[in-house]
Amino acid sequence: MEHTSPSSPAPPAASERFRWELRNCRVRRGLTQRALADLVRFSRETVAAVESGRRFGSHEFALRCDDVLGTDGRLAALWPQVAAEQAAADGRRGPRASPPVRPNRPAPRQRDRRDARDPGAVVDAIDELRELIGQVLNGPTGPDDAQRSQPPPADPRDDQR
C-alpha cells in the first residue's frame, strides 16, 4: 500500500499552472506585462490580475497568449480545467454549453446583436450612436424630422386680413 506523507505537496490546481505557464513564458520571451497586454489586446491590469490569481482570465485571453507567446496551445489546453475551477469558485455548475447547431441548417441569428470582432459592425454601431447623439443634442436630423420641425406654410388669406 502506497502512503503519501502529509508534507508532500498536492498537485497544483489548473489555475495555478495556468498562471505559472503564463508568467514563465512571458518572462522567457522578455516581455513585460504591458508589452504582452499590448500584443494580446487586453489591459496590463488584466495580465497582472491573471498572473497574480486575482482573476481567472478568459478562453479568448488564453488563445491570444498562446498565439503571441508561442506556447503550442498549452494555455488553451489548461483552460477547461481553469473554467471548471472558476465555476466552482463562483458557485456555479460550469459554463453553459451553447445549443447544438443542426446540420444543414444555418445557426439562427439573433436580432440586434452585433459581432464586436467585425470592424464593419463596429463602424455601423458608432455611426448609429453618432446619429442618436446628434438627434438628442441638435434636434431632428432626417428629412422626415426636418419637415415636422418646420412651421406650417403660411396661409395666403392671412395677408389679406
C-alpha positions as CSV (number, residue, x, y, z in Angstrom):
1,M,0.0,0.0,0.0
2,E,1.4,3.4,-1.0
3,H,1.4,6.1,1.6
4,T,1.7,9.8,0.8
5,S,3.1,11.8,3.6
6,P,1.1,14.8,4.7
7,S,4.1,17.1,3.8
8,S,4.1,16.1,0.1
9,P,2.7,18.9,-2.0
10,A,-0.6,18.5,-3.7
11,P,-0.6,18.8,-7.4
12,P,-1.1,22.4,-8.4
13,A,-4.6,23.5,-9.4
14,A,-5.1,24.2,-13.1
15,S,-5.4,27.9,-12.4
16,E,-2.0,27.9,-10.7
17,R,-0.4,26.0,-13.6
18,F,-2.1,28.4,-16.0
19,R,-0.6,31.4,-14.1
20,W,2.8,29.8,-13.8
21,E,2.9,29.0,-17.5
22,L,1.7,32.5,-18.5
23,R,4.3,34.3,-16.4
24,N,7.1,31.9,-17.2
25,C,6.5,32.1,-20.9
26,R,6.1,35.9,-20.8
27,V,9.4,36.3,-18.9
28,R,11.3,33.8,-21.2
29,R,10.2,35.9,-24.2
30,G,11.5,39.0,-22.4
31,L,8.1,40.7,-22.3
32,T,6.7,43.0,-19.6
33,Q,3.1,42.7,-18.6
34,R,2.4,45.8,-20.6
35,A,4.1,44.5,-23.7
36,L,2.2,41.3,-23.5
37,A,-1.0,43.2,-22.9
38,D,-0.5,45.3,-26.0
39,L,0.2,42.2,-28.1
40,V,-2.9,40.3,-27.0
41,R,-5.1,43.4,-26.9
42,F,-6.0,43.1,-23.2
43,S,-5.1,45.6,-20.5
44,R,-2.0,45.4,-18.4
45,E,-4.2,45.2,-15.4
46,T,-5.8,42.0,-16.8
47,V,-2.4,40.4,-17.4
48,A,-1.3,41.3,-13.9
49,A,-4.6,40.1,-12.3
50,V,-4.4,36.7,-14.1
51,E,-0.7,36.2,-13.2
52,S,-1.4,37.0,-9.6
53,G,-4.6,34.9,-9.3
54,R,-7.0,37.8,-8.7
55,R,-8.7,36.9,-12.0
56,F,-9.1,33.7,-14.0
57,G,-8.9,35.4,-17.4
58,S,-10.9,34.0,-20.3
59,H,-10.6,31.4,-23.0
60,E,-10.0,34.2,-25.5
61,F,-7.2,35.5,-23.3
62,A,-5.6,32.0,-23.2
63,L,-5.8,31.7,-27.0
64,R,-4.3,35.1,-27.7
65,C,-1.5,34.5,-25.2
66,D,-0.8,31.0,-26.7
67,D,-0.5,32.7,-30.1
68,V,1.8,35.6,-29.0
69,L,3.9,33.5,-26.7
70,G,4.3,30.5,-29.0
71,T,3.2,28.0,-26.3
72,D,1.7,25.5,-28.8
73,G,-1.7,25.7,-27.1
74,R,-0.6,24.9,-23.6
75,L,-2.7,27.7,-22.1
76,A,-5.8,26.9,-24.1
77,A,-5.4,23.2,-23.1
78,L,-5.5,24.2,-19.5
79,W,-8.5,26.4,-20.0
80,P,-11.3,23.8,-19.5
81,Q,-9.9,22.9,-16.1
82,V,-9.4,26.6,-15.2
83,A,-13.0,27.3,-16.3
84,A,-14.3,24.5,-14.0
85,E,-12.3,26.0,-11.1
86,Q,-13.7,29.4,-11.8
87,A,-17.3,28.0,-11.9
88,A,-16.7,26.2,-8.6
89,A,-15.3,29.4,-7.1
90,D,-18.3,31.3,-8.3
91,G,-20.7,28.7,-7.0
92,R,-21.9,27.8,-10.5
93,R,-22.2,24.4,-12.1
94,G,-20.0,25.4,-15.0
95,P,-20.1,27.3,-18.3
96,R,-23.3,27.0,-20.2
97,A,-22.9,25.0,-23.3
98,S,-24.2,26.7,-26.5
99,P,-27.1,24.9,-28.1
100,P,-26.1,22.4,-30.8
101,V,-26.4,23.6,-34.4
102,R,-28.5,21.4,-36.6
103,P,-26.6,20.1,-39.6
104,N,-27.7,21.6,-43.0
105,R,-29.3,24.5,-41.2
106,P,-27.7,27.8,-40.5
107,A,-27.5,28.9,-36.9
108,P,-30.3,31.3,-36.1
109,R,-29.1,35.0,-36.0
110,Q,-30.1,37.0,-33.0
111,R,-31.6,40.3,-33.9
112,D,-29.9,43.4,-32.8
113,R,-26.7,41.6,-31.8
114,R,-23.5,42.6,-33.5
115,D,-20.2,40.8,-33.5
116,A,-17.8,43.2,-31.8
117,R,-14.9,41.5,-33.7
118,D,-16.4,42.6,-37.1
119,P,-14.9,46.1,-37.9
120,G,-17.9,46.8,-40.2
121,A,-20.4,46.2,-37.4
122,V,-18.4,48.4,-35.0
123,V,-18.3,51.2,-37.5
124,D,-22.1,50.8,-38.1
125,A,-22.8,50.9,-34.4
126,I,-20.6,54.0,-34.0
127,D,-22.4,55.8,-36.9
128,E,-25.8,54.8,-35.3
129,L,-24.7,56.1,-32.0
130,R,-23.5,59.4,-33.5
131,E,-26.8,59.8,-35.2
132,L,-28.7,59.3,-31.9
133,I,-26.4,61.7,-30.1
134,G,-26.9,64.2,-32.8
135,Q,-30.7,63.9,-32.5
136,V,-30.6,64.4,-28.8
137,L,-28.2,67.4,-28.9
138,N,-29.3,69.1,-32.1
139,G,-32.9,68.0,-32.7
140,P,-34.1,66.1,-35.7
141,T,-31.6,65.1,-38.4
142,G,-33.6,63.1,-41.0
143,P,-35.6,64.6,-43.9
144,D,-38.9,63.5,-42.3
145,D,-37.9,65.0,-39.0
146,A,-36.9,68.3,-40.7
147,Q,-40.3,68.6,-42.3
148,R,-42.0,68.1,-38.9
149,S,-39.9,70.7,-37.2
150,Q,-40.7,73.5,-39.8
151,P,-43.7,75.7,-39.2
152,P,-46.7,75.0,-41.5
153,P,-46.8,77.1,-44.7
154,A,-48.4,80.5,-44.3
155,D,-52.0,80.8,-45.5
156,P,-52.2,83.4,-48.2
157,R,-55.5,84.6,-46.8
158,D,-53.7,85.8,-43.6
159,D,-52.0,88.6,-45.7
160,Q,-55.4,89.9,-46.9
161,R,-56.8,90.5,-43.4
